[in-house]
Amino acid sequence: MTLSASHLVLRAKQLELDAVRHLVERVELAGVVGQLIDALQRERGVTSIYLASAGQRFQSERQAALAAVRPIEASLLTLFHEQGLLTQGATARTLSLMAWVLLDLQALAALRLQIDQRIPTAHEAVAAYSRVIAGLVELIYQLADAAPHPGISRQLVALVHLIQGKEAAGQERAVGAALFASGACSEAQQLRIVKLIDAQEHSLKVFEEFAQPALQALWQQQQLTPNVAMLERLRRTLCTARHGTVLDARLSDSWFEAASVRIAALWQCEVELVEGLRQACAAQLDATQQDLRDSEGLLRQLRDNPPPHTHAVSRFFSTAEQPDAAPVLGSTSDSVSDTAASAPDAAKVSSLEELLQAQTARLANMESELETARRALHERKLIERAKGALMARMGLTEDAAFRALQKTSMDHNRKLVDVAEAALALPELVFGPRTDTHQN
């Protein structure tokens, strides 16, 4: 087949269409992953009370949570196979995360059996569930990365940070429930509560920034309910109690209910956001298909009906008649009599130009928003990678690694993302030599 401009234009549009179709699949997968995260968060929360109360409480709630999780797990495994991500351009990182998710889900059976026997502590169970959920959150993060359309990219950024905030809220529910149910205050657990509240505020601030106005209004309205005030009072009870203080175990029900209402509000926003993404993807798919049809039609018309200048040049160089005047290229017509004849051709050229100009203008207007969305995801990745590097290099916990980045950022008056980038490039200069945690 001879290569032509029309082939290139149509192929480019077809590739764009394929990219949108793959985006639709990623959104559907992210939606199911989000459902599984929500169900596992519930299971983690009730399990923390079940173990902290030595199996005396929340046994039936735990069984109900298990029953809700299992069909979603099955749906996710089915979706992995149906989408055929192995052959649809998935990145190496995405495939690796999918593998980890599969391993984590397989390991849940053993964890649940141990919980049946009340072998792990509430803290150990919360940590184990949180690791599984973290892999699912990371998978959504990867699925959301590098979406080709800025309007959709903004909503994906909002989704990622909403899910991160919701997971911090879920961890807060589980940690607080275990504290109340055990009746014993722990300084380390209090610190975790404080850090989880900070993490929620950060993630949900980004969510609000990138969410659609209607979703912003929904979330803001949810912050005005009596339940928010109740949760704040219980937070103060936990965070201000002195180490070793005996907590009222009866408050575990109130805590779990208040925290669950907050998580349900976040889940409602997530459902609305995923539905909005589906609609945005469907609209983008229709628009791209229409562009493809328009491109095919316009190029066909252009081939079948050459533009006006070709007639003028042909007449000038025709051997059947004497040349009248040099063709005036770019003019609307060579004469009054030519105007009517050339009008349809001129209209076709104008339509093609308008299509190309409209597409060019749209891409130009999209570029700024697309860059903003990508930068937010990129900065978040850099910070997470820098935290991991510090944890491995200096033997720090995740909280301590993040605090080290924050402190360096404040001490040197630099953006957190700049410190993270420097920590990855020149860790010795930023934080000193490696700490050997195995030395005596």
Kinemage of the C-alpha trace (Angstrom):
@kinemage 1
@onewidth
@group {chain A} dominant
@subgroup {mainchain}
@vectorlist {calphas} color= white
{ca met a 1} P 0.000 0.000 0.000
{ca thr a 2} L 1.338 3.409 -0.949
{ca leu a 3} L 1.805 5.706 2.006
{ca ser a 4} L -0.302 8.870 1.803
{ca ala a 5} L -1.293 11.798 3.997
{ca ser a 6} L -4.822 10.402 4.337
{ca his a 7} L -3.472 7.079 5.578
{ca leu a 8} L -1.413 8.858 8.211
{ca val a 9} L -4.277 11.092 9.344
{ca leu a 10} L -6.726 8.206 9.594
{ca arg a 11} L -4.215 5.950 11.318
{ca ala a 12} L -3.491 8.641 13.894
{ca lys a 13} L -7.193 8.999 14.598
{ca gln a 14} L -7.592 5.209 14.875
{ca leu a 15} L -4.753 5.061 17.388
{ca glu a 16} L -6.427 7.805 19.390
{ca leu a 17} L -9.626 5.778 19.305
{ca asp a 18} L -7.769 2.692 20.563
{ca ala a 19} L -6.274 4.753 23.392
{ca val a 20} L -9.736 5.914 24.477
{ca arg a 21} L -11.056 2.339 24.378
{ca his a 22} L -8.191 1.197 26.578
{ca leu a 23} L -8.943 4.095 28.918
{ca val a 24} L -12.557 2.910 29.178
{ca glu a 25} L -11.265 -0.519 30.205
{ca arg a 26} L -8.906 0.987 32.782
{ca val a 27} L -11.737 3.004 34.318
{ca glu a 28} L -13.906 -0.124 34.579
{ca leu a 29} L -11.042 -2.012 36.209
{ca ala a 30} L -10.404 0.871 38.604
{ca gly a 31} L -14.096 0.845 39.530
{ca val a 32} L -14.020 -2.833 40.508
{ca val a 33} L -10.731 -2.406 42.378
{ca gly a 34} L -12.352 0.457 44.271
{ca gln a 35} L -15.266 -1.790 45.239
{ca leu a 36} L -12.846 -4.405 46.551
{ca ile a 37} L -10.922 -1.785 48.529
{ca asp a 38} L -14.154 -0.601 50.140
{ca ala a 39} L -15.182 -4.132 51.074
{ca leu a 40} L -11.734 -4.984 52.492
{ca gln a 41} L -11.741 -1.758 54.492
{ca arg a 42} L -14.969 -2.880 56.101
{ca glu a 43} L -13.541 -6.332 56.799
{ca arg a 44} L -10.413 -4.789 58.321
{ca gly a 45} L -12.447 -2.511 60.577
{ca val a 46} L -14.714 -5.190 62.035
{ca thr a 47} L -11.774 -7.582 62.375
{ca ser a 48} L -9.889 -5.053 64.505
{ca ile a 49} L -12.766 -4.943 67.011
{ca tyr a 50} L -13.215 -8.732 66.843
{ca leu a 51} L -9.562 -9.341 67.767
{ca ala a 52} L -9.227 -6.465 70.247
{ca ser a 53} L -12.242 -7.817 72.139
{ca ala a 54} L -10.798 -11.355 72.164
{ca gly a 55} L -13.498 -12.537 69.788
{ca gln a 56} L -16.347 -11.377 72.028
{ca arg a 57} L -17.686 -8.725 69.690
{ca phe a 58} L -18.381 -8.180 65.986
{ca gln a 59} L -18.247 -11.872 65.103
{ca ser a 60} L -21.414 -11.710 62.977
{ca glu a 61} L -20.323 -8.381 61.442
{ca arg a 62} L -17.057 -10.001 60.417
{ca gln a 63} L -18.834 -12.911 58.730
{ca ala a 64} L -21.053 -10.470 56.837
{ca ala a 65} L -17.998 -8.519 55.709
{ca leu a 66} L -16.335 -11.717 54.473
{ca ala a 67} L -19.442 -12.649 52.516
{ca ala a 68} L -19.445 -9.218 50.847
{ca val a 69} L -15.773 -9.374 49.854
{ca arg a 70} L -15.634 -12.769 48.142
{ca pro a 71} L -17.861 -12.068 45.080
{ca ile a 72} L -15.960 -8.836 44.409
{ca glu a 73} L -12.667 -10.734 44.530
{ca ala a 74} L -14.085 -13.149 41.953
{ca ser a 75} L -15.279 -10.265 39.754
{ca leu a 76} L -11.819 -8.697 39.792
{ca leu a 77} L -10.134 -11.943 38.764
{ca thr a 78} L -12.650 -12.342 35.938
{ca leu a 79} L -12.019 -8.785 34.779
{ca phe a 80} L -8.271 -9.382 34.723
{ca his a 81} L -8.838 -12.174 32.217
{ca glu a 82} L -11.601 -10.517 30.189
{ca gln a 83} L -9.668 -7.346 29.530
{ca gly a 84} L -6.648 -9.285 28.327
{ca leu a 85} L -4.267 -6.686 29.674
{ca leu a 86} L -1.304 -8.866 28.811
{ca thr a 87} L -1.879 -8.092 25.118
{ca gln a 88} L -3.286 -4.565 25.303
{ca gly a 89} L -0.264 -2.410 25.944
{ca ala a 90} L -0.100 -2.722 29.722
{ca thr a 91} L 3.148 -1.454 31.204
{ca ala a 92} L 5.601 -3.657 33.056
{ca arg a 93} L 4.721 -1.809 36.261
{ca thr a 94} L 1.001 -2.482 35.795
{ca leu a 95} L 1.583 -6.190 35.215
{ca ser a 96} L 3.847 -6.419 38.254
{ca leu a 97} L 1.218 -4.744 40.416
{ca met a 98} L -1.443 -7.098 39.080
{ca ala a 99} L 0.783 -10.025 40.049
{ca trp a 100} L 1.181 -8.625 43.572
{ca val a 101} L -2.575 -8.154 43.853
{ca leu a 102} L -3.141 -11.780 42.881
{ca leu a 103} L -0.581 -12.968 45.444
{ca asp a 104} L -2.105 -10.766 48.143
{ca leu a 105} L -5.608 -12.028 47.444
{ca gln a 106} L -4.380 -15.618 47.611
{ca ala a 107} L -2.703 -14.887 50.957
{ca leu a 108} L -5.930 -13.542 52.453
{ca ala a 109} L -7.287 -17.062 52.946
{ca ala a 110} L -4.460 -17.939 55.340
{ca leu a 111} L -4.816 -14.612 57.161
{ca arg a 112} L -8.540 -15.149 57.674
{ca leu a 113} L -7.928 -18.635 59.021
{ca gln a 114} L -5.447 -17.241 61.543
{ca ile a 115} L -7.990 -14.593 62.552
{ca asp a 116} L -10.599 -17.320 63.078
{ca gln a 117} L -8.165 -18.800 65.585
{ca arg a 118} L -7.378 -15.320 67.004
{ca ile a 119} L -3.662 -15.802 66.412
{ca pro a 120} L -2.689 -12.272 65.247
{ca thr a 121} L -3.223 -9.186 67.378
{ca ala a 122} L -5.615 -6.501 66.187
{ca his a 123} L -2.633 -4.355 65.229
{ca glu a 124} L -1.054 -7.161 63.194
{ca ala a 125} L -4.319 -7.842 61.373
{ca val a 126} L -4.834 -4.162 60.553
{ca ala a 127} L -1.289 -3.984 59.187
{ca ala a 128} L -1.808 -7.126 57.076
{ca tyr a 129} L -5.069 -5.883 55.560
{ca ser a 130} L -3.526 -2.470 54.971
{ca arg a 131} L -0.691 -4.006 52.952
{ca val a 132} L -3.199 -5.792 50.723
{ca ile a 133} L -5.242 -2.620 50.243
{ca ala a 134} L -2.079 -0.610 49.543
{ca gly a 135} L -1.360 -2.854 46.560
{ca leu a 136} L -4.862 -2.268 45.219
{ca val a 137} L -4.535 1.503 45.690
{ca glu a 138} L -1.209 1.440 43.863
{ca leu a 139} L -2.823 -0.473 41.002
{ca ile a 140} L -5.492 2.221 40.668
{ca tyr a 141} L -2.719 4.819 40.744
{ca gln a 142} L -0.997 3.055 37.847
{ca leu a 143} L -4.225 2.686 35.882
{ca ala a 144} L -4.908 6.409 36.294
{ca asp a 145} L -1.474 7.535 35.156
{ca ala a 146} L -0.934 9.221 31.763
{ca ala a 147} L -4.524 9.404 30.548
{ca pro a 148} L -4.487 11.105 27.116
{ca his a 149} L -7.356 13.562 27.718
{ca pro a 150} L -7.074 16.343 30.303
{ca gly a 151} L -10.727 16.438 31.355
{ca ile a 152} L -10.539 12.736 32.111
{ca ser a 153} L -7.056 13.095 33.595
{ca arg a 154} L -8.306 15.644 36.102
{ca gln a 155} L -11.045 13.295 37.242
{ca leu a 156} L -8.557 10.427 37.505
{ca val a 157} L -6.292 12.578 39.682
{ca ala a 158} L -9.329 13.335 41.850
{ca leu a 159} L -10.140 9.609 42.031
{ca val a 160} L -6.615 8.613 43.063
{ca his a 161} L -6.495 11.134 45.891
{ca leu a 162} L -10.050 10.386 46.992
{ca ile a 163} L -9.163 6.703 47.295
{ca gln a 164} L -5.961 7.555 49.167
{ca gly a 165} L -7.917 9.751 51.567
{ca lys a 166} L -10.557 7.079 52.006
{ca glu a 167} L -7.889 4.471 52.790
{ca ala a 168} L -6.393 6.761 55.434
{ca ala a 169} L -9.913 7.111 56.868
{ca gly a 170} L -10.288 3.315 56.812
{ca gln a 171} L -6.998 2.826 58.636
{ca glu a 172} L -8.053 5.452 61.165
{ca arg a 173} L -11.311 3.580 61.750
{ca ala a 174} L -9.496 0.274 62.298
{ca val a 175} L -6.795 1.706 64.591
{ca gly a 176} L -9.277 3.708 66.659
{ca ala a 177} L -11.692 0.789 66.901
{ca ala a 178} L -8.926 -1.452 68.223
{ca leu a 179} L -7.919 1.182 70.789
{ca phe a 180} L -11.431 1.652 72.124
{ca ala a 181} L -12.246 -2.068 72.060
{ca ser a 182} L -9.074 -2.949 73.970
{ca gly a 183} L -9.749 -0.225 76.530
{ca ala a 184} L -6.050 0.714 76.621
{ca cys a 185} L -4.506 3.903 75.265
{ca ser a 186} L -1.260 3.647 73.290
{ca glu a 187} L 0.970 6.586 72.432
{ca ala a 188} L 2.145 4.935 69.220
{ca gln a 189} L -1.431 4.329 68.121
{ca gln a 190} L -2.369 7.904 69.035
{ca leu a 191} L 0.428 9.126 66.772
{ca arg a 192} L -0.881 6.920 63.983
{ca ile a 193} L -4.334 8.473 64.360
{ca val a 194} L -2.846 11.985 64.089
{ca lys a 195} L -0.828 11.060 61.013
{ca leu a 196} L -3.831 9.417 59.368
{ca ile a 197} L -5.929 12.536 59.952
{ca asp a 198} L -3.189 14.654 58.340
{ca ala a 199} L -3.001 12.248 55.389
{ca gln a 200} L -6.759 12.481 54.863
{ca glu a 201} L -6.690 16.269 54.851
{ca his a 202} L -3.865 16.353 52.317
{ca ser a 203} L -5.388 13.805 49.933
{ca leu a 204} L -8.908 15.215 50.132
{ca lys a 205} L -7.640 18.740 49.501
{ca val a 206} L -6.158 17.554 46.197
{ca phe a 207} L -9.358 15.633 45.476
{ca glu a 208} L -11.441 18.787 45.896
{ca glu a 209} L -9.064 20.757 43.680
{ca phe a 210} L -9.439 18.357 40.756
{ca ala a 211} L -13.026 17.159 41.238
{ca gln a 212} L -15.927 18.454 39.184
{ca pro a 213} L -17.933 21.309 40.818
{ca ala a 214} L -20.959 19.094 41.534
{ca leu a 215} L -18.768 16.577 43.350
{ca gln a 216} L -17.010 19.337 45.278
{ca ala a 217} L -20.407 20.598 46.434
{ca leu a 218} L -21.466 17.074 47.479
{ca trp a 219} L -18.344 16.576 49.586
{ca gln a 220} L -18.592 20.017 51.193
{ca gln a 221} L -22.214 19.353 52.081
{ca gln a 222} L -21.228 16.076 53.732
{ca gln a 223} L -18.823 17.976 56.022
{ca leu a 224} L -21.724 19.831 57.651
{ca thr a 225} L -23.453 16.794 59.161
{ca pro a 226} L -23.699 16.060 62.916
{ca asn a 227} L -21.659 12.910 62.349
{ca val a 228} L -18.566 14.986 61.531
{ca ala a 229} L -18.856 16.733 64.906
{ca met a 230} L -19.288 13.372 66.638
{ca leu a 231} L -16.186 11.968 64.948
{ca glu a 232} L -14.156 15.035 65.949
{ca arg a 233} L -15.167 14.599 69.601
{ca leu a 234} L -14.134 10.948 69.550
{ca arg a 235} L -10.873 11.884 67.862
{ca arg a 236} L -10.120 14.311 70.680
{ca thr a 237} L -10.900 11.600 73.208
{ca leu a 238} L -8.351 9.303 71.597
{ca cys a 239} L -5.659 11.845 70.800
{ca thr a 240} L -5.657 13.704 74.136
{ca ala a 241} L -5.800 10.695 76.451
{ca arg a 242} L -2.590 10.120 78.373
{ca his a 243} L -0.550 6.992 77.758
{ca gly a 244} L -1.908 4.143 79.840
{ca thr a 245} L -5.306 5.772 80.302
{ca val a 246} L -8.186 3.301 80.439
{ca leu a 247} L -10.563 3.988 77.541
{ca asp a 248} L -14.286 3.330 77.638
{ca ala a 249} L -14.620 0.184 75.517
{ca arg a 250} L -18.295 0.966 74.976
{ca leu a 251} L -17.228 3.893 72.788
{ca ser a 252} L -15.880 1.480 70.183
{ca asp a 253} L -19.376 1.150 68.711
{ca ser a 254} L -19.810 4.924 68.515
{ca trp a 255} L -16.362 5.305 66.989
{ca phe a 256} L -16.907 2.593 64.423
{ca glu a 257} L -20.298 4.017 63.452
{ca ala a 258} L -19.040 7.609 63.123
{ca ala a 259} L -15.958 6.570 61.163
{ca ser a 260} L -18.073 4.301 58.958
{ca val a 261} L -20.483 7.114 58.132
{ca arg a 262} L -17.520 9.252 57.047
{ca ile a 263} L -16.160 6.418 54.904
{ca ala a 264} L -19.631 5.877 53.415
{ca ala a 265} L -19.689 9.553 52.442
{ca leu a 266} L -16.314 9.133 50.754
{ca trp a 267} L -17.593 5.993 49.050
{ca gln a 268} L -20.590 7.909 47.719
{ca cys a 269} L -18.207 10.477 46.222
{ca glu a 270} L -16.138 7.656 44.731
{ca val a 271} L -19.207 6.062 43.125
{ca glu a 272} L -20.227 9.428 41.671
{ca leu a 273} L -16.698 10.059 40.437
{ca val a 274} L -16.377 6.668 38.733
{ca glu a 275} L -19.762 7.161 37.076
{ca gly a 276} L -18.638 10.593 35.913
{ca leu a 277} L -15.494 9.012 34.487
{ca arg a 278} L -17.570 6.435 32.638
{ca gln a 279} L -19.684 9.189 31.114
{ca ala a 280} L -16.628 11.268 30.220
{ca cys a 281} L -14.994 8.250 28.577
{ca ala a 282} L -18.184 7.450 26.651
{ca ala a 283} L -18.418 11.055 25.444
{ca gln a 284} L -14.753 11.048 24.442
{ca leu a 285} L -15.224 7.743 22.636
{ca asp a 286} L -18.197 9.132 20.686
{ca ala a 287} L -16.308 12.336 19.868
{ca thr a 288} L -13.251 10.433 18.666
{ca gln a 289} L -15.391 8.110 16.538
{ca gln a 290} L -17.170 11.142 15.059
{ca asp a 291} L -13.819 12.779 14.325
{ca leu a 292} L -12.743 9.600 12.569
{ca arg a 293} L -15.899 9.550 10.468
{ca asp a 294} L -15.529 13.246 9.697
{ca ser a 295} L -11.897 12.786 8.724
{ca glu a 296} L -12.760 9.911 6.399
{ca gly a 297} L -15.590 11.874 4.782
{ca leu a 298} L -13.620 15.068 4.360
{ca leu a 299} L -10.591 13.328 2.924
{ca arg a 300} L -12.803 11.400 0.507
{ca gln a 301} L -14.469 14.613 -0.579
{ca leu a 302} L -11.094 16.247 -0.975
{ca arg a 303} L -9.895 13.449 -3.249
{ca asp a 304} L -13.107 13.403 -5.310
{ca asn a 305} L -13.468 17.182 -5.497
{ca pro a 306} L -10.108 18.943 -5.871
{ca pro a 307} L -9.919 22.428 -4.330
{ca pro a 308} L -10.418 25.549 -6.523
{ca his a 309} L -6.768 26.264 -7.216
{ca thr a 310} L -6.363 22.986 -9.092
{ca his a 311} L -9.024 24.088 -11.629
{ca ala a 312} L -7.353 27.446 -12.140
{ca val a 313} L -3.937 25.879 -12.711
{ca ser a 314} L -5.400 23.221 -15.030
{ca arg a 315} L -7.128 25.837 -17.162
{ca phe a 316} L -3.975 27.937 -17.380
{ca phe a 317} L -1.878 25.026 -18.608
{ca ser a 318} L -4.578 23.477 -20.790
{ca thr a 319} L -3.477 22.828 -24.417
{ca ala a 320} L -7.071 23.089 -25.619
{ca glu a 321} L -7.318 26.849 -25.092
{ca gln a 322} L -5.193 29.985 -24.948
{ca pro a 323} L -4.061 31.020 -21.480
{ca asp a 324} L -6.050 33.971 -20.221
{ca ala a 325} L -4.272 35.128 -17.093
{ca ala a 326} L -1.983 33.594 -14.545
{ca pro a 327} L -3.975 31.775 -11.890
{ca val a 328} L -4.568 33.834 -8.762
{ca leu a 329} L -3.974 31.287 -6.031
{ca gly a 330} L -5.808 31.766 -2.793
{ca ser a 331} L -8.485 33.991 -4.346
{ca thr a 332} L -12.138 33.122 -3.807
{ca ser a 333} L -12.618 32.991 -7.582
{ca asp a 334} L -10.833 33.864 -10.848
{ca ser a 335} L -13.875 35.716 -12.124
{ca val a 336} L -17.496 36.386 -11.319
{ca ser a 337} L -18.560 33.462 -13.474
{ca asp a 338} L -16.218 31.130 -11.617
{ca thr a 339} L -17.571 32.045 -8.212
{ca ala a 340} L -20.651 29.817 -8.287
{ca ala a 341} L -18.752 26.903 -9.758
{ca ser a 342} L -15.956 27.060 -7.215
{ca ala a 343} L -18.124 27.693 -4.139
{ca pro a 344} L -18.829 24.033 -3.289
{ca asp a 345} L -15.140 23.144 -3.607
{ca ala a 346} L -14.173 26.131 -1.508
{ca ala a 347} L -16.685 25.078 1.117
{ca lys a 348} L -15.136 21.604 1.285
{ca val a 349} L -11.662 23.062 1.724
{ca ser a 350} L -13.025 25.421 4.358
{ca ser a 351} L -14.659 22.494 6.187
{ca leu a 352} L -11.393 20.587 6.236
{ca glu a 353} L -9.532 23.648 7.452
{ca glu a 354} L -12.123 24.266 10.134
{ca leu a 355} L -11.888 20.659 11.292
{ca leu a 356} L -8.107 20.816 11.475
{ca gln a 357} L -8.172 24.236 13.141
{ca ala a 358} L -10.764 23.100 15.668
{ca gln a 359} L -8.761 20.006 16.520
{ca thr a 360} L -5.563 22.056 16.801
{ca ala a 361} L -7.255 24.622 19.053
{ca arg a 362} L -8.724 21.890 21.212
{ca leu a 363} L -5.340 20.244 21.677
{ca ala a 364} L -3.750 23.594 22.512
{ca asn a 365} L -6.395 24.390 25.124
{ca met a 366} L -6.094 20.902 26.604
{ca glu a 367} L -2.317 21.031 26.980
{ca ser a 368} L -2.220 23.222 30.077
{ca glu a 369} L -4.787 21.158 32.001
{ca leu a 370} L -3.186 17.896 30.896
{ca glu a 371} L 0.200 19.063 32.116
{ca thr a 372} L -1.278 20.070 35.471
{ca ala a 373} L -2.883 16.675 35.947
{ca arg a 374} L 0.235 14.780 34.930
{ca arg a 375} L 2.424 16.938 37.181
{ca ala a 376} L 0.257 16.133 40.196
{ca leu a 377} L 0.589 12.396 39.573
{ca his a 378} L 4.309 12.678 38.809
{ca glu a 379} L 5.031 14.635 41.993
{ca arg a 380} L 3.116 12.122 44.063
{ca lys a 381} L 5.141 9.296 42.531
{ca leu a 382} L 8.439 11.056 43.266
{ca ile a 383} L 7.509 11.554 46.907
{ca glu a 384} L 6.438 7.911 47.306
{ca arg a 385} L 9.656 6.689 45.644
{ca ala a 386} L 11.763 8.969 47.845
{ca lys a 387} L 10.016 7.639 50.957
{ca gly a 388} L 10.752 4.085 49.841
{ca ala a 389} L 14.390 4.938 49.169
{ca leu a 390} L 14.812 6.468 52.629
{ca met a 391} L 13.102 3.505 54.272
{ca ala a 392} L 15.504 1.108 52.533
{ca arg a 393} L 18.612 3.264 52.903
{ca met a 394} L 18.223 4.527 56.462
{ca gly a 395} L 16.033 1.870 58.028
{ca leu a 396} L 13.184 4.328 58.628
{ca thr a 397} L 9.499 3.642 58.967
{ca glu a 398} L 7.185 5.129 56.354
{ca asp a 399} L 6.078 7.899 58.750
{ca ala a 400} L 9.656 8.717 59.714
{ca ala a 401} L 10.745 8.837 56.068
{ca phe a 402} L 7.959 11.269 55.239
{ca arg a 403} L 8.798 13.427 58.266
{ca ala a 404} L 12.452 13.513 57.150
{ca leu a 405} L 11.408 14.759 53.731
{ca gln a 406} L 9.097 17.362 55.281
{ca lys a 407} L 11.774 18.598 57.699
{ca thr a 408} L 14.370 18.919 54.952
{ca ser a 409} L 11.813 20.777 52.838
{ca met a 410} L 11.146 23.283 55.633
{ca asp a 411} L 14.794 23.604 56.707
{ca his a 412} L 15.934 24.449 53.181
{ca asn a 413} L 12.777 26.304 52.117
{ca arg a 414} L 12.318 24.017 49.126
{ca lys a 415} L 9.266 22.292 47.718
{ca leu a 416} L 8.658 18.785 49.000
{ca val a 417} L 8.812 17.367 45.472
{ca asp a 418} L 12.214 19.032 44.893
{ca val a 419} L 13.560 17.461 48.077
{ca ala a 420} L 12.164 14.077 46.991
{ca glu a 421} L 13.857 14.386 43.596
{ca ala a 422} L 17.159 15.337 45.221
{ca ala a 423} L 16.852 12.439 47.665
{ca leu a 424} L 16.544 10.019 44.741
{ca ala a 425} L 19.406 11.560 42.773
{ca leu a 426} L 21.931 12.407 45.531
{ca pro a 427} L 20.808 10.781 48.798
{ca glu a 428} L 24.248 11.152 50.453
{ca leu a 429} L 24.234 14.923 50.029
{ca val a 430} L 20.658 15.310 51.225
{ca phe a 431} L 20.503 12.861 54.140
{ca gly a 432} L 24.059 11.648 54.679
{ca pro a 433} L 25.569 8.164 54.238
{ca arg a 434} L 23.593 4.929 54.375
{ca thr a 435} L 22.614 3.707 57.827
{ca asp a 436} L 23.550 0.089 58.400
{ca thr a 437} L 20.711 -1.175 60.547
{ca his a 438} L 22.436 -4.530 61.007
{ca gln a 439} L 25.486 -3.153 62.825
{ca asn a 440} L 25.817 -3.837 66.535
